[in-house]
Amino acid sequence: MNRLLECLGFHSDPFASTNADDEPQLADYFVPPPYFAAVQGDPRHPRPDVVLAPRGGGKTAQKRMIEQASGPQNFMCIAYDRFDLPAGFEIADATWEYHAGQVCRLITVGILAALEDDPDAVENLDEQQKRIVKFCAQRFLSDLSADEFQAAVKGVKSLGDRAKDVWAKWGGPIAGLIDAVLDRLKLRAVNLDGAFEMEMGGDESFRYLLDRLSGVVRTLGLNSVFVLVDRVDEFALTATDASNAFAFIRPLLIDLPTLEQDGIGFKFFLWDAMEDAFQGSGVRGDRVSVHSLQWSTEDLKLMISQRLKAFSDGRVGSLKELMCDSTDLDVDTLAAFLAAGSPRDLIRLMARVVAEETRVSDDKTTRPASRQRRSGAALLRSA
């Protein structure tokens, strides 16, 4: 495979992955849909958005690009996309309070990581904000396992590659770790009296905590918090049942006071098989922007070109260029048409074509690419 790809002009396999989360070069070949700028929006005034798309339709790629924008555009980016549910968890357990608690946990980790980067910034917080940070750290983090805490750190996407450094620095028994972090940040001595802890102890306090945590984020100099909700249909309870997937996220999706909270932008990337349930659920389309993701043949051809250029340092710009000079078949249009609007199926199709070539090729793969190219019809026969 490597010999063939090198002969064709590539430095690595352009079709190795169909998962946007596993593609480090994604920004080099991402093709934004027409509404993408609106979904990303203005981090200073974030709004809720919903993107509906089929599996493999490019939802996670959009999420990844928003994550990458968090640094340049100065917002905290939280990915709410890991649902490692406790034993016995049922869809009915996915209440608004459950989701709000998970989001509070992720934002708390993001705040502690930001303060670790700049410990002096804690002095910018007023006394009430310090109490909120300490309370949330103890409430939402102290009972986590090491694996759960590491997953929470990874969920703060605005950390980027620094997430590994943060985890390495914070690794250890979680309860003792939280005390150590609070001590370093001069928060351990902050007084949480019984009345405060009682007031903040119930599920009804989550709305207040979300508001206060977003205020802390802005006090630390960030524009806002983006909460990116993805992969709702990728765990055992939801993977084969769109109605379950929708029921799982519905309590958060229909709660306008949460979605319109100042300083927090919720972005939902949802399986389009949920659309019927979505339309009849009471989601306020006048208050929450809803976008349907559809790719044309021309869009997919552009994806092919961008991907090939990225993995060949610009040497290859189309599938046609990989074929014999005498080939008159429009391979790029054919591949885009066969993919039927699915970027994932497009990548799978071309990966299968390359795999077929390795099956029928022999030492001719060591020859210059211009001499070993096969006909377009032969390359696509297995597709």
KOLTOR-195184 format. One line per field, with one value per residue (C-alpha): residue in one letter; residue number from 1; x, y, z. Coordinates in steps of 0.1 Angstrom, whole numbers. Layout:
N
r = (a,...)
k = (NUM,...)
c1 = (X,...)
c2 = (Y,...)
c3 = (Z,...)
This chain:
383
r = (m,n,r,l,l,e,c,l,g,f,h,s,d,p,f,a,s,t,n,a,d,d,e,p,q,l,a,d,y,f,v,p,p,p,y,f,a,a,v,q,g,d,p,r,h,p,r,p,d,v,v,l,a,p,r,g,g,g,k,t,a,q,k,r,m,i,e,q,a,s,g,p,q,n,f,m,c,i,a,y,d,r,f,d,l,p,a,g,f,e,i,a,d,a,t,w,e,y,h,a,g,q,v,c,r,l,i,t,v,g,i,l,a,a,l,e,d,d,p,d,a,v,e,n,l,d,e,q,q,k,r,i,v,k,f,c,a,q,r,f,l,s,d,l,s,a,d,e,f,q,a,a,v,k,g,v,k,s,l,g,d,r,a,k,d,v,w,a,k,w,g,g,p,i,a,g,l,i,d,a,v,l,d,r,l,k,l,r,a,v,n,l,d,g,a,f,e,m,e,m,g,g,d,e,s,f,r,y,l,l,d,r,l,s,g,v,v,r,t,l,g,l,n,s,v,f,v,l,v,d,r,v,d,e,f,a,l,t,a,t,d,a,s,n,a,f,a,f,i,r,p,l,l,i,d,l,p,t,l,e,q,d,g,i,g,f,k,f,f,l,w,d,a,m,e,d,a,f,q,g,s,g,v,r,g,d,r,v,s,v,h,s,l,q,w,s,t,e,d,l,k,l,m,i,s,q,r,l,k,a,f,s,d,g,r,v,g,s,l,k,e,l,m,c,d,s,t,d,l,d,v,d,t,l,a,a,f,l,a,a,g,s,p,r,d,l,i,r,l,m,a,r,v,v,a,e,e,t,r,v,s,d,d,k,t,t,r,p,a,s,r,q,r,r,s,g,a,a,l,l,r,s,a)
k = (1,2,3,4,5,6,7,8,9,10,11,12,13,14,15,16,17,18,19,20,21,22,23,24,25,26,27,28,29,30,31,32,33,34,35,36,37,38,39,40,41,42,43,44,45,46,47,48,49,50,51,52,53,54,55,56,57,58,59,60,61,62,63,64,65,66,67,68,69,70,71,72,73,74,75,76,77,78,79,80,81,82,83,84,85,86,87,88,89,90,91,92,93,94,95,96,97,98,99,100,101,102,103,104,105,106,107,108,109,110,111,112,113,114,115,116,117,118,119,120,121,122,123,124,125,126,127,128,129,130,131,132,133,134,135,136,137,138,139,140,141,142,143,144,145,146,147,148,149,150,151,152,153,154,155,156,157,158,159,160,161,162,163,164,165,166,167,168,169,170,171,172,173,174,175,176,177,178,179,180,181,182,183,184,185,186,187,188,189,190,191,192,193,194,195,196,197,198,199,200,201,202,203,204,205,206,207,208,209,210,211,212,213,214,215,216,217,218,219,220,221,222,223,224,225,226,227,228,229,230,231,232,233,234,235,236,237,238,239,240,241,242,243,244,245,246,247,248,249,250,251,252,253,254,255,256,257,258,259,260,261,262,263,264,265,266,267,268,269,270,271,272,273,274,275,276,277,278,279,280,281,282,283,284,285,286,287,288,289,290,291,292,293,294,295,296,297,298,299,300,301,302,303,304,305,306,307,308,309,310,311,312,313,314,315,316,317,318,319,320,321,322,323,324,325,326,327,328,329,330,331,332,333,334,335,336,337,338,339,340,341,342,343,344,345,346,347,348,349,350,351,352,353,354,355,356,357,358,359,360,361,362,363,364,365,366,367,368,369,370,371,372,373,374,375,376,377,378,379,380,381,382,383)
c1 = (0,27,47,16,6,42,42,9,24,10,30,3,-30,-58,-85,-73,-100,-137,-138,-133,-120,-91,-80,-52,-51,-89,-85,-65,-94,-125,-153,-178,-215,-232,-245,-214,-205,-239,-236,-202,-216,-202,-185,-192,-230,-234,-267,-281,-280,-290,-274,-293,-274,-272,-245,-213,-227,-200,-215,-183,-161,-181,-177,-140,-136,-155,-131,-101,-116,-118,-82,-81,-117,-110,-138,-139,-150,-166,-174,-204,-200,-189,-217,-201,-233,-234,-247,-285,-289,-321,-333,-357,-327,-315,-333,-325,-308,-286,-274,-270,-248,-226,-222,-214,-187,-170,-171,-156,-127,-122,-121,-96,-74,-75,-65,-37,-24,-26,-29,-28,-61,-79,-75,-99,-127,-149,-156,-188,-171,-144,-170,-187,-155,-146,-181,-183,-149,-158,-193,-187,-152,-143,-163,-149,-127,-93,-106,-137,-117,-93,-123,-135,-101,-102,-137,-123,-114,-100,-71,-60,-28,-23,-49,-22,0,-29,-37,0,1,-32,-28,-33,-61,-89,-101,-65,-59,-88,-77,-42,-54,-76,-47,-24,-51,-56,-92,-90,-93,-125,-153,-184,-208,-235,-262,-244,-237,-274,-286,-263,-269,-301,-307,-327,-294,-280,-294,-279,-245,-245,-251,-224,-198,-203,-197,-165,-153,-159,-142,-111,-111,-128,-157,-180,-185,-195,-210,-209,-233,-224,-226,-259,-267,-234,-239,-257,-291,-294,-272,-301,-330,-334,-364,-342,-314,-338,-355,-320,-311,-347,-347,-317,-328,-362,-352,-350,-338,-307,-301,-305,-283,-260,-224,-232,-237,-252,-245,-262,-250,-278,-287,-313,-333,-345,-361,-397,-395,-376,-403,-431,-412,-419,-384,-388,-375,-380,-355,-332,-317,-320,-299,-301,-268,-269,-240,-242,-221,-201,-195,-182,-159,-145,-139,-120,-98,-91,-83,-60,-41,-36,-21,1,14,-5,8,-25,-57,-82,-88,-86,-49,-42,-55,-39,-37,-60,-88,-118,-140,-148,-138,-143,-179,-186,-172,-191,-223,-219,-213,-249,-243,-222,-186,-180,-191,-170,-139,-148,-154,-119,-103,-118,-105,-70,-72,-83,-53,-29,-46,-39,-6,28,63,51,43,80,78,71,35,30,39,19,-15,-44,-75,-102,-127,-104,-97,-135,-147,-148,-167)
c2 = (0,25,18,23,55,69,61,79,110,108,111,91,75,100,74,58,72,79,94,131,129,108,132,156,173,179,217,213,197,207,219,240,237,270,276,268,304,309,278,289,324,352,338,372,366,328,313,277,258,223,205,175,151,114,92,99,132,154,165,156,174,206,201,196,228,248,232,244,279,282,294,321,333,331,309,278,248,218,186,168,137,109,90,64,57,39,4,2,36,40,66,79,87,113,142,179,177,148,167,200,183,168,202,218,192,199,236,233,213,240,267,248,242,279,289,264,281,315,311,348,351,338,373,385,365,380,361,346,333,317,300,287,273,256,242,229,213,194,186,175,162,146,114,107,78,85,74,96,126,120,119,152,168,155,170,205,209,244,229,212,193,208,184,157,180,190,153,145,173,164,126,108,100,124,134,144,159,183,195,200,220,242,247,258,282,296,284,258,284,299,295,274,277,252,275,280,243,234,260,247,210,203,197,229,248,236,265,290,272,272,309,315,292,310,343,329,320,355,370,349,368,343,354,325,288,266,232,209,180,151,113,110,80,61,42,10,25,47,32,13,34,70,76,65,88,117,109,109,144,159,173,195,203,217,237,273,289,267,271,309,313,343,333,297,285,250,234,201,177,152,121,131,100,119,146,134,132,165,183,171,177,214,225,263,268,305,305,277,277,243,233,202,190,179,175,179,160,192,195,159,165,195,173,148,175,191,158,146,179,178,143,149,184,197,172,155,174,149,111,117,125,90,74,67,97,79,75,95,85,113,94,122,128,91,86,116,104,69,83,96,126,109,121,89,67,87,79,43,40,54,33,2,13,17,-17,-33,-18,-33,-67,-67,-48,-64,-49,-24,-2,6,22,59,67,78,43,22,39,17,26,43,15,-11,9,14,-20,-32,-1)
c3 = (0,10,-22,-43,-26,-29,-66,-70,-54,-18,14,33,27,19,25,57,80,77,113,114,150,137,110,121,87,86,83,51,32,51,28,48,40,31,66,85,93,108,130,143,148,169,201,218,214,211,199,199,166,154,125,112,89,81,96,77,65,80,114,134,108,115,152,148,129,156,182,162,160,198,202,175,185,222,235,257,237,254,236,252,231,254,271,294,313,346,349,348,331,311,286,312,334,309,325,321,354,343,312,330,356,329,312,345,351,318,322,357,343,316,343,364,334,324,360,359,328,345,383,388,370,401,416,389,404,431,463,450,419,439,460,429,414,446,451,416,417,448,437,401,402,435,429,394,386,371,337,340,350,321,297,311,305,269,266,270,233,236,255,222,225,260,273,276,296,319,325,331,357,373,373,406,431,422,456,467,433,435,469,455,425,448,471,442,430,465,465,492,520,504,529,519,548,553,540,507,503,511,486,459,466,448,411,408,413,380,361,385,384,346,346,372,356,322,341,355,320,308,339,329,296,273,251,259,263,233,242,212,215,192,189,207,185,191,223,231,241,210,182,165,176,164,188,217,205,204,237,253,243,242,278,270,234,243,274,260,293,291,253,255,286,283,275,264,229,225,191,184,157,153,132,107,114,145,123,126,164,164,144,167,200,205,195,188,153,157,186,177,142,125,95,73,58,22,-2,-40,-64,-70,-33,-31,-61,-43,-12,-34,-48,-15,2,-26,-26,12,11,-19,-11,-40,-66,-72,-75,-89,-93,-131,-127,-113,-145,-178,-201,-225,-199,-209,-180,-155,-125,-100,-110,-110,-75,-62,-78,-64,-29,-30,-8,19,25,45,16,-8,13,17,-21,-29,-1,-18,-52,-38,-20,-53,-70,-44,-50,-87,-88,-85,-88,-113,-82,-81,-115,-120,-114,-151,-163,-138,-140,-149,-168,-149,-157,-142,-110,-105,-114,-78,-66)
